[in-house]
Amino acid sequence: MTPMLPIIAKARRRLRGPAWLRWLGGQVRSVEILFVALAILVGMGAGGLTVMQGALARTVQHLLFDLPESVRLSGAPPLHWPQLLVLPIGGAVLVLFNRLVRARRRSLVDAVEANALHGGRMSAADSAVVSGQTILSNGFGASVGLEAAYAQAGGLLASLAGHWLKLRRGDVRTLVGAGSGAAIAAAFGAPIAGAFYAFEVVIGAYTPAAIAPVVAAALAGAQTARRLGVVPYIVNVQRGPEIHTFGYLLYGGLGVTCALIGIAIMRGVALMEARTRAHLPGWSRPIVGGALMAGLAALSPQVLSAGHSALHIDIMASVPIAFVAGILLAKALASIVSLGFGFRGGLFFASLFLGTLVGHLYAGLLGWVAGQSILNAGNAAMVGMAALAVAVVGAPFTMTMLVLSATGNFSLTGAVLAASLVSSTIVRQLFGYSFSTWRLHLRGETIRSARDVGWVKTLTAGRMMRRQPNIVPGDTSIAEFRRRFPLGSTSRVVLTDAVDRYAGIVSPIAAHTEGLDAAEPVATLAGAADMALTPDLDIAAVMRQFDAAQRDELAVIDRDGHVLGLLTEAHVRRRYVDELEKAQRELFGER
């Protein structure tokens, strides 16, 4: 056996990676400026991947729908029936892709879930599947955006870099947020919005330690995209009059309206998905959804894809209120159908487009009721764009900065922020989730943001328990029990029944009480016989069990009732406080 030890040690060193990589990882962990430099490299990579994915999806659209070079799908002229057939064909292609990659056999982890539950660890295979599904769905015209693919690719690049360099859990989470934020910054040409997206959506908190790497990555992503020819996202709207107190109140009402519409859309997607899963074979869902999308696209191509061109057309053109209402209803239904029938993508940009329609309609209806123009239609469209996107995505400062970057209108920023905060507050109160966390909730997860709760899931009763506790059969006499466990020898003993299953816990103090019949079995003194923990319970569930049992200790048992270990409430509470303090130190960058 001894000659094998050097071979095993050498193999372990190889598994840990090259020496230079371990050295570099140590430097990045200890020198903050190197971590910022790493974030810049990740941001550049995320920007390049964003440009590549966007170009690929647009190329597919132009080829399939025979579009002129300067026209995007949502701004195309009315489509003919051969072009409409592309949508159900796209559903069939998506089904084939899912079968080839076996996408339905596992839950695909996105950047938000990775940061909340897995310490930033993302799977390259999962990310490739998500990106492929999103590009196919968008390329064939489904009413979804590419933002899911952008953020997934940027987050994956960051996750791989962090784990290659063996970075700390908190550093990997920050890097994943930086990568995803850089991708969004590249997509919209808005580095500040990308940085806030990283904080609000992917990291789940504004952390002082993350400011420099996240902002640096977002700037690098936006600059990379610009150098590769991507034009920053700019919306030219007529600058409206200065907004006073009454205007803020009206825009607050627009925020309420957008919140309710956002909740309705998210619930509509969940309801549609549940109904189609229950009544349609899995292989048919995208095909049927594509056929329904073809019917909607026959009414107007503006319902297709993310809606970039449609947004500009409807803002710049003076269109009737009835047309705006019709497009709003059709686009909302198209998004619900696309996601509910199994197409993959995000609601980020779709919510921006829908928000402009809501704002435009809101201003028009107010003017119609009052008999005169009350709100500037362009300003209302921008406020609605941010407020509805906040309702769906859940990032008020991200959307405020996005509108500011797109319009350059500082006088509008206050109204945008006010409506966004109203929308965010109402959605949290009435619904409690953003679109990404709502879909996780439907899968059975309990997270409400990307805030790191992975340690709660991994800190289980099985990991915390004391193994090999004192165990005796329950039919042992009290006299024998006293002999084996004199006072002061231990604080508790676990009992088992005739078939070696858990039968309760006895304190030696109770067994040494005067007046007991020494011949009686010790099982007569047992407590908590019907209360025990399973090894897979996380620390939050364990604490709830202790609160319900009103006991200082509980046994941990397997499915057959055999004792695995013992856990005390004091130890669990101490571990919980230690982990909270550790998370707090990471939040403020205390290494």
C-alpha positions, -999 to 999 in steps of 0.1 A, spaced: 0 0 0 28 24 8 43 26 -27 9 38 -39 9 69 -17 31 91 -40 10 81 -70 -22 91 -52 -7 124 -41 5 132 -76 -30 125 -90 -45 148 -64 -21 176 -74 -31 171 -110 -68 173 -101 -62 206 -83 -49 221 -116 -15 235 -128 6 253 -102 5 286 -121 -33 285 -120 -34 279 -83 -9 307 -78 -29 331 -99 -61 322 -81 -44 329 -48 -33 363 -61 -68 372 -73 -83 362 -40 -59 384 -20 -54 414 -43 -86 433 -50 -73 451 -81 -66 418 -97 -102 407 -90 -114 439 -108 -91 431 -137 -106 396 -139 -141 412 -139 -131 434 -168 -119 404 -188 -152 387 -180 -171 418 -190 -153 419 -224 -161 382 -230 -197 387 -220 -200 417 -244 -186 396 -272 -209 367 -266 -239 391 -264 -231 405 -298 -226 370 -313 -259 357 -300 -278 387 -311 -263 386 -346 -271 349 -348 -308 353 -339 -312 382 -363 -296 363 -391 -320 334 -385 -349 358 -386 -338 375 -418 -333 342 -435 -365 326 -424 -388 356 -429 -370 370 -459 -366 404 -443 -347 434 -459 -313 440 -443 -324 471 -424 -357 458 -411 -363 438 -379 -390 413 -375 -414 433 -353 -412 462 -377 -418 442 -408 -447 448 -432 -476 423 -430 -465 387 -435 -477 363 -460 -489 328 -452 -456 310 -461 -438 333 -437 -464 326 -410 -457 289 -413 -422 295 -399 -437 298 -364 -452 263 -361 -421 249 -379 -400 267 -353 -420 249 -326 -412 216 -342 -375 225 -345 -375 234 -308 -391 201 -299 -364 183 -319 -336 203 -302 -350 195 -267 -351 158 -276 -315 159 -288 -302 176 -257 -326 159 -233 -336 193 -219 -367 179 -201 -348 155 -180 -334 182 -157 -341 217 -144 -318 242 -161 -301 265 -137 -299 302 -147 -277 329 -131 -303 340 -106 -308 304 -92 -271 297 -94 -263 327 -72 -292 321 -48 -287 284 -42 -254 272 -57 -228 298 -48 -226 309 -84 -218 275 -98 -233 272 -133 -233 243 -158 -218 248 -192 -242 222 -206 -273 238 -190 -262 272 -203 -257 259 -238 -292 245 -238 -307 277 -224 -289 298 -251 -298 274 -278 -335 273 -268 -337 311 -266 -320 318 -299 -342 292 -317 -373 306 -300 -365 342 -309 -351 334 -343 -383 316 -354 -403 346 -342 -417 337 -308 -426 367 -286 -396 364 -263 -364 384 -258 -328 373 -260 -319 387 -225 -321 352 -209 -294 340 -233 -273 371 -229 -273 369 -190 -268 331 -191 -237 333 -213 -222 362 -193 -229 344 -160 -214 311 -173 -182 328 -184 -178 344 -149 -187 311 -131 -161 291 -150 -134 317 -144 -143 318 -107 -141 281 -102 -110 276 -124 -93 301 -100 -108 285 -69 -123 318 -58 -144 322 -26 -181 316 -28 -189 353 -23 -164 363 -50 -178 338 -75 -213 352 -69 -201 387 -75 -183 377 -106 -214 359 -120 -234 391 -113 -207 411 -131 -208 388 -161 -246 389 -164 -247 426 -159 -220 431 -185 -241 412 -210 -271 434 -204 -250 465 -206 -237 453 -240 -272 445 -252 -285 480 -244 -253 501 -245 -261 511 -210 -233 503 -185 -250 519 -155 -282 499 -161 -261 468 -166 -244 473 -132 -277 479 -114 -291 447 -131 -262 428 -116 -269 441 -81 -307 440 -82 -314 408 -102 -283 385 -101 -265 393 -68 -296 403 -49 -280 431 -28 -260 463 -32 -226 453 -18 -197 477 -13 -172 450 -21 -189 444 -55 -192 480 -68 -158 482 -85 -158 448 -102 -195 450 -113 -192 485 -127 -159 477 -144 -174 446 -160 -205 466 -172 -183 493 -187 -161 467 -204 -191 448 -218 -208 480 -232 -175 492 -248 -168 458 -263 -202 457 -279 -198 493 -292 -164 484 -307 -180 455 -325 -205 478 -341 -236 476 -318 -254 509 -317 -264 520 -281 -301 517 -274 -315 552 -278 -352 562 -279 -359 596 -294 -390 610 -277 -401 646 -277 -390 663 -244 -422 671 -225 -429 698 -201 -414 699 -166 -432 675 -142 -448 690 -111 -465 674 -81 -498 666 -99 -478 650 -127 -460 628 -102 -494 617 -88 -506 608 -122 -474 588 -130 -478 571 -97 -512 559 -110 -494 547 -141 -471 527 -118 -501 511 -101 -516 502 -135 -483 487 -147 -479 466 -116 -514 451 -120 -508 443 -157 -474 428 -149 -489 405 -123 -516 395 -147 -491 386 -174 -469 365 -150 -499 347 -137 -512 342 -172 -479 326 -183 -480 302 -153 -517 293 -159 -511 288 -196 -481 266 -190 -500 245 -164 -530 240 -186 -509 231 -217 -488 206 -197 -520 190 -184 -539 187 -217 -512 185 -244 -484 160 -251 -450 176 -244 -439 173 -280 -470 191 -294 -469 222 -271 -444 244 -291 -460 234 -324 -495 243 -312 -480 275 -297 -464 283 -330 -497 279 -348 -514 303 -324 -486 328 -328 -490 326 -365 -526 337 -361 -516 366 -339 -488 376 -363 -514 376 -391 -530 405 -373 -497 424 -368 -460 414 -370 -455 437 -340 -463 408 -317 -433 388 -329 -398 386 -314 -388 410 -286 -403 441 -302 -374 464 -307 -386 479 -340 -422 479 -330 -414 500 -299 -397 527 -320 -425 527 -346 -452 531 -321 -434 558 -301 -424 579 -331 -457 575 -350 -489 592 -340 -512 562 -338 -548 560 -326 -556 548 -290 -576 519 -304 -546 507 -323 -524 510 -292 -549 490 -272 -551 463 -298 -513 459 -300 -511 459 -262 -536 430 -260 -521 411 -289 -485 414 -276 -494 404 -241 -513 374 -254 -483 365 -277 -459 366 -248 -482 344 -227 -487 319 -255 -450 318 -264 -438 311 -229 -468 291 -219 -465 267 -248 -428 260 -242 -408 285 -261 -377 298 -242 -368 333 -236 -372 363 -213 -399 389 -207 -374 417 -202 -377 435 -235 -412 424 -241 -421 441 -209 -404 473 -221 -424 473 -253 -456 465 -234 -448 493 -209 -446 519 -237 -480 508 -250 -495 510 -215 -480 545 -210 -492 557 -244 -527 543 -237 -527 558 -202 -519 593 -214 -544 590 -243 -573 579 -220 -566 606 -195 -567 632 -223 -599 617 -236 -616 618 -202 -604 654 -195 -610 667 -230 -574 679 -232 -539 666 -231 -527 661 -195 -496 640 -199 -470 641 -227 -475 608 -246 -437 603 -251 -429 608 -214 -458 586 -203 -445 558 -227 -411 560 -211 -425 559 -175 -447 530 -185 -418 512 -201 -398 513 -168 -428 506 -145 -440 475 -163 -405 462 -167 -400 466 -129 -432 447 -123 -419 418 -143 -381 419 -138 -381 435 -103 -353 460 -107 -364 497 -102 -330 513 -104 -320 492 -134 -350 504 -154 -346 540 -143 -310 540 -155 -320 522 -187 -346 549 -195 -321 576 -186 -295 560 -209 -320 556 -237 -335 591 -236 -309 613 -220 -338 631 -204 -328 639 -168 -360 658 -161 -380 626 -167 -359 605 -143 -377 615 -112 -411 605 -126 -396 572 -139 -381 564 -105 -413 573 -86 -435 551 -109 -410 523 -107 -409 523 -70 -447 523 -68 -449 494 -92 -422 474 -73 -439 480 -40 -473 468 -52 -459 437 -69 -440 428 -38 -471 432 -17 -496 415 -39 -474 390 -57 -440 387 -40 -420 375 -70 -403 387 -102 -408 366 -133 -376 346 -128 -382 338 -92 -419 331 -98 -410 304 -123 -386 290 -96 -415 291 -71 -436 270 -95 -408 245 -96 -410 242 -58 -381 266 -48 -388 292 -21 -364 319 -31 -377 354 -38 -344 370 -51 -308 361 -59 -298 368 -23 -275 340 -12 -295 313 6 -275 284 -7 -258 279 26 -293 274 42 -300 246 17 -266 229 22 -264 232 60 -286 201 67 -293 180 98 -271 153 84 -242 176 82 -247 192 116 -256 162 137 -233 145 162 -227 110 150 -226 79 172 -246 92 201 -251 70 232 -277 45 223 -293 18 244 -324 -5 240 -356 8 254 -362 -23 274 -330 -17 295 -339 -15 332 -336 18 350 -311 1 374 -289 -10 344 -292 24 328 -280 41 360 -250 19 362 -240 26 326 -247 63 327 -240 78 361 -248 115 367 -224 137 348 -213 111 323 -236 124 295 -265 147 291 -288 125 269 -292 90 257 -311 77 226 -334 47 230 -342 21 204 -370 -5 202 -368 -43 196 -361 -39 159 -335 -12 164 -357 18 155 -357 51 173 -379 50 204 -371 84 222 -345 102 243 -338 100 280 -319 123 302 -297 105 329 -310 131 354 -345 118 350 -333 82 354 -316 90 387 -347 106 402 -356 91 436 -387 70 439 -385 52 405 -389 15 403 -354 3 393 -368 -28 376 -389 -8 351 -377 -4 315 -360 30 309 -384 35 279 -411 46 304 -390 78 309 -385 85 271 -395 118 256 -398 129 220 -405 94 208 -427 107 180 -404 136 171 -373 133 150 -354 149 122 -344 135 88 -309 141 75 -320 162 44 -338 189 64 -321 223 60 -312 245 89 -343 266 86 -366 236 87 -346 221 116 -351 253 137 -388 251 129 -389 215 141 -372 225 174 -397 253 179 -426 229 174 -411 201 195 -401 224 224 -371 201 230 -334 208 235 -323 179 214 -338 157 186 -325 125 170 -317 123 133 -331 91 117 -332 76 83 -363 65 63 -364 31 82 -363 48 116 -327 39 124 -308 64 144 -281 83 125 -271 109 150 -282 136 175 -287 173 172 -291 199 199 -309 232 195 -280 252 209 -256 238 183 -281 246 155 -287 282 166 -249 287 170 -243 274 135 -270 297 121 -256 328 138 -221 319 126 -233 316 90 -252 349 92 -221 366 105 -200 351 77 -225 363 51 -225 398 66 -187 399 64 -188 389 28 -215 415 21 -192 443 32 -160 428 16 -143 417 48 -122 388 36 
